[in-house]
Amino acid sequence: MRIEDVDRDREVPGAADDILRTLEAFGLAWDGPVLRQSERGAPYAAALDRLLARGAAYPCSCTRGDIAAVGGPDAPYPGTCRNGPARGDAISLAWRWRVPPGPVTVEDRLQGVLTQDVAGAVGDFVLRRKDGFWSYQLAVVVDDAAQEVTDVVRGLDLWDNTPRQVLLQQALGLPSPRYLHLPLVVEPDGAKLAKTRRSVPVDAAAAPRSSPACSNCCGRRRPPTSRVRPCGNSSTGRSPNGARSACAGSQPCRCRRRGRDCRRTRAAYDEEQRRATRSAATVRGDATMTEPRVIRKYPNRRLYDTVESRYVTLADVRRLVMDKVDFVVVDKKTQEDITRSILLQVIAEQEHEGEPLMSQDFLAQVIRAYGGAMQGLVGDYLEQSLKLFMNQQAQLRDRLRSMVGMDPMSTMTHLAQDNFQRWRQMQDTFFQTMISAAGGASRAGTSEKDDDAPPK
């Protein structure tokens, strides 16, 4: 197990531990202690010293702007500092490897053969940055040898990095492992999954449910007991020759996994998942109870639906409320139930963007009720009033649907009488509670005076 955290400035606190917990949740185990690249400066420095001793590395003062000014933002390094730093007044220097000319060939167990002239395509690349951090290329070459890695299986985005690493292995006299690069799971627009795009991460808490979906997305055979259908994830993969793999986002999927031609779309998959969630219930005794859906709020302030395995917005939360789906929102870091605060955000969004439901005077009255002796009673009264109103609307709809052949006036009269009785009962309950509370306060005050009175 290796944590590649050479770039400490970009590391999110606690991210490494989250990675380890996620791997364990998905049943991935490792041998030996965890190797952290941030703690391995000594072997990296020793490797750089070996190259310096042979004149294969040199200091460089160039900035990205300097390189782009010569050949453009994607141009290979032009060798500006090969004979010494171009900026004599540079405060800090990077260290580059003097890449030997000529092509290097790498055989991949899945992608085939890749031949690249590293000197012409990349140029002399950095081994140690100006800020003192070690480069990914040098670190992985040294660590693969130290950990006796025989097979490297990784994403296709690193395939063109492999020739650089093979050249470094040869220069340092280190063995080269076998390589296999897998197609990527990407965003619907083809972009790479990334934290900067706030891509959906795998959720360790949902590992049993997510594992079959991950296997399906990668094109592996589903376990016989799995109910997750293939191609639910929006994903595509491309090899350098342009061949597609995995799924096709919102378009009908034609992945032909093991002879099966799946034509389902992402929208159809999502709708199936929603229907399954609404109907999922467990029977306890004589009552049928629905397990609440868990929505997690991550430190990046985004909400993640563990049932649909995607990030959701306040509009999605409102949809759950409208569909009467039981759910709970939990803070991922503190495990605190924050459902009320999220619902208040939904209300605020509706009040701001739509037709306001609450007037300014109503909001002022609610604010004045906070902290007062009657706060609890006001809250109960508002809640019961709104419930009564919603029940009235439902009854009215039901009565109107059954009015065929009936006198409309008598129907409305009967409904009004029912509503009046309910209002009377609610008001009686409210006033009785107020009287009881006032009486209790009065008795408490009398008791306090009696306790303070001198003995007779």
N, C-alpha and C positions, 0 to 999 in steps of 0.2 A: 504494500500500500504506500502510495506516494502522494503527498499534497504539494502541488506545484504552485507555490506562493512566493515566487521570486519578486514579483511586483507588489511590495508591501503597501505602497501608497494607494493602490486600487482595491486592496483586500477589505471586504466588509467584515467587521468584528463578529465572530461567531460563525462565519460562513463555513470554515473548515470542519468544525464540529457538526454542523448541520449536514454536510456532505457525508460524513462517516455514519451518522444516525440514519440517513436516508438509505445508504447502501445496506446497512444491517437490516432495515425494515423490509427491503426487497430481497433479502436472503443472500446477499453477496458477502462472502467472508474472505479474509486474507490471512497470510502467514507472516509471522514476525512483527516487529514493531512498525509504527507508522513513521515513514521518512518524510521530513519536511524540508523543502529546498531552502527555505529562509534560514535554516540552521546549518547549511552546508557550504559556507563561504570558503573554508580551507581547501577542500578538494577541487573546487572550481578555480581557486587562485593557483593551485599547483598545476592544473592543466594549462592555464594561461602562461605560467612561467615556462613550461616546456616548449610552448610555441614561440615565446619571446626569445628563448635561448637559441632557436634555429632561425630567427629573423622572420618567422611566419606571421607575426602580429605587430601592429604599430599603433601609436596614439593618433587620435583624430579630433580636430576641433570643429568640424563641420556641423551645422545645424540642418534641420530638415529644409528650412528655407534656402540655405546655400545649395543643397543638392537639387532642389526643385528648380532653382534659377538656372542651373546648367542644362538639365535634360527634361524637366517636367516632374510632376508629383509622383509618378510611377516609374520613373527612370531608374536603372541600376546605378549603384554608387560609382562615380566616375574616377575614383582613385586620387582625389585632390590632395590628400595628406600622405600618400605613400612615401614621399621623401621627406616628411616632416610636417608638423601641424601648420596649416595655412594661416591660422590666426595665432600669432605669437603672444597676444595678450589674453588668450583664453584662460578663464579661471579654472575650468574643469575640462577634462578630456575623456573621450570614449576610447575603447580599444577595439580595433577591427582585425579580422583575420585576412591575411593576404591569400586570397583564393587562387589555387593553381588553375591554369587555363585547360580547356578541353572538356569534352562531354563526360558525364557519369551516368551509368545505367542502373536502374533499380527495378527489380522484379517484384510485383505485387501479386499476392495469391488470389485476388479477386479482380483487380483492375487491369492486370497484365503488366506490360513493360513501359517504364517511363525513362526517357533519355533527356537529360537537360545539361546545357552548358551553364553551370552556376556562375562562372565569371562573367559571362555575357548577359545572362538573364537577371542576375541579382547583384553581382559585383561583390566587393569585399564587405562582408556583413559584420555586424557588431557582436562582440563577445562580452563586453562589459560596458554598460551605459555610463553617461556622464554623471548621473546621480549615484553611481556606485552599485546599482543593482545588476545582477548577472543576467545575461540573455537566456531566453528559452532554449535556443539551439545548443549552447554549451552545456547548460544544466542537464538537459535530458540525455545527451550523449554520455556525460560522466555518470549520471545516475543509473542509466540502463545497464552500463557495465558493472557498476558497484552492486546492483541488485540482481545481477546475472539474468537479465531479461532475455528470453529466447524468442518471444513472439510479441509483436506490437499490433494491437487491433484498435483502430481509432477512426475518427471521422474523415471524410473525403477532403475536407477543407485543409488538412495538413499534408496531403499527398505531395504537393509541390515543395514542402519543407524537407522531405525525406532525402533528396540528393545532397542538400547541405549537411545533413547529419551524417550521411554515409561518408562524405569527404572528411568531416571532422574525425569520425571513427578511424579512418585510415591514417590520418595525420597523427593521431594520438596512439596508434597501435592497439585499438580496442576492437572487440568483435562486433559484427553487425547482426542484429536480430532479423527474423523474418517479419515482413510487413503485410498487413491486410487492411485496406481502407474501405469503410462502409459508406454508402450513400447517406446523405444528411436528412434528418427530419427538419423541415423548414416552415416558415410562415406561409399563409395562403398566397402571398405575393411573391414567393420564392426567396425571400430574405432569410438570412441565417438567424436562428434563435439566439437571442442575446439579452443580457440584463438591461442594456440601454434601451431596448425596444419593449421592456417589461413583458417578455415572453412568459408563457405559463410554465412554471416549474412542476416537477413531479412532487406529489404530496406524500410524505412518509406515512402520515396517518391513514391514507387511503391505499396503501401498498397492496393489500389482497385484492382490491377491486381494480386497481390500475395495472397490475402486472400483466394480465391477459391482453389488455388494450395496447400496452407497450410492445408486447411480443407480436401482436397482429400488425402494428404499425411498421415494425422492422421486417415483416415478411416471414416470421417464424410460424411453424405449425401451432395451432391453438391446442391447449390441453383439452382432452375429451370432455371434461366437465364444465368448460368455460361457456358462458352464455353471451359473451361479448362478441358481436359480429365484426367481421373485418371491415377495415376502411372507415371506421368512425372518426378517426383523427384526420385533420386537414394537413396533409403532408405530401411533399414531393421530394424526389432525390434526383440529382443529375451527376453523371460521371463526366470527366473532361471531354469525352466525345459527344456529349449532348444526350445520351440515352436516359430516358426517364425511368424512375423506379418508385416504389411505394405508391401513395395515393395521389389523387388529383384535386384536392381541396373541395370546392363547392361543385365542381363538375363531376359527372358520373365517373366512377372509378373503373379503371381497366387494368388492374394490377395482375389479374390472372394468377393468383396465388395457388399453386399446385393444381391447376386445371380449373379453378373456380373463377368465373368472370363476374365480378361484383359490380352491379350498376347502381348501387345505392349512392345517394348524395349525402353531404354533411347535414343539410337541413333535415332530411328524412331521419337520419340517425339521431339528431338532437331531439326531434319530436318524439321518437320512440322512447328515448331516455326520460323525457318529461312525463310521458304517459305511464311509464313503468314506475317512476318515483311517486306519482300521485296514487297509484293503485297498490303500492307496497304497504302492507300492514301486517302486524303480528297479532294473533288472537291470544288474549290473556283472560282466562275465565270465560265469562259470558260477554265481555266487552272487546271490541276491536279497536286497537290503539295503533296509531300511525307514528312511526319513528320520525322525529324532527330532522329536517335536512340541516346539515352543518355548513355554515359559511365562515371561512376564516379571514380575518383581516391581518395582512402582512405589514411589516415595518414600512414598506413602500406606500402604505395607505391604500392599497388595492384590496378588493374583496375577491376571494377565491371560492367558488362553489365546488364542494367536494363530490357532489353527485354528478354534475355535468363536466367536472374536471376542466374548468376554464375560469378565467377572471370574469367577473360580472360587474355591472354598474348599478347605480341607484335605480335606474329604470328597470333593471332585471329584478331587483328586490321588490319594487312596486308591483311588478307582474306576479311575483309569488304571493304577495298580499292579496291582490285581486283574485288570484286563483285559489285562495284559501289554503295554501300550502303551509304546513307547520314547519318553521325553521328557527334556527338560533344562530346568532352571529357571535363568534368567539375571537378574542384577540389572540393571535398566534403566539405572541411573546409571553403575555401574562396569563393566558387561558381564562381571562375575565369575560363574562357575558356582557356584550356591548350592544345587544339587540335594540334596546330603547334608544340609544344615541344614534344608531343607524336609521331607525324609523323617524326620528326627529329630523335627520338630514333629508329623508325622502319628503317629509312634509314641507320643509323649508324650500326644497327644490320645486315642489308643486306650487307653493305660494308665490315663488319668485317668477317662474316661467309660465305658469298657466293662469287661469282665472282664480283670483284669491278666494279662499273659502272663509277665512277669518278676517274680520275688519280690524282696523287699528284700535278702535274702542274695545273690541272684544279681547284683543291681545293685551291691552293695558289692564283690563279687569283681571285677566288671568295672572298677570305679573303681580298685581296687588294682593292676590290671594296667597302667594308664596310667603311662608314664614308666619302666617297668622294662625290663630287658634282654630279657624274653620277650614284650613287647607285640605285636610283629609275629606271633610264633608263636601267641599266644593268639587274635589276630584271625583268622588263617588257620584255626585249629582250629575256632573257633565257626562260621565261614562254611561250611567243608566239612561240619561236622556237621549244620548246618541243611539244606544242600543234599541231603545223604544222606537225612535224615529225610523231606524233601519228595518225593524220588525214590521212597522206600519207599512212601509213601502213594499215589503215582500207580500204582506197580506193583501194590499191593494192590487198588486199585480195578479195574485192568485184569484181574487174575487172578480177582477175584470175579465180574466180568461174564462171564468165559469158563469159569466152573466148571460149567456145565450138562453133565451126563453124566460128571463127573470126581469123584474121591474128595476131599472137602474136606480130610481130614487130610493126605493126601499133598501137596496143593497148599500148605497152610500150612507143612508141613515143608520143602518145597523153597524157599519164600520166606524162611523163617528162615535156612536155610543160605546163601542168597545174601547176606542182610543181614549175617550173621556174617563172611563172607569180606570184604565191603566194609569193615566196621569194623576188621578185622585189618589190611587194607591201609592204611587211613587212619592207624591208630595207629602202624604201622611207619614210615610216612612222617614222621609227627610226631616220633617219637623219634629217627629218623635225623637229622632237621633239628636237633633239640636237641643231639645229640652233636656234629654238625659245627660248630654255633655255639660250643659249649663248647670244642671243640678249637681253633677259630680264635682264641678269646679267650686260651686258654692259650699258644698259639704267639706271639701278639702280646705277651703279658706277658714271655715268655722273651726275645723279641727286644729289648724295651725294656731288660731287665736287662743283656743283653750289650752294648747300645750304651752303657749308663752305666758299665760296668766299665772300669777303667783298663787300658791296653795292657800286654801282657806283654813 
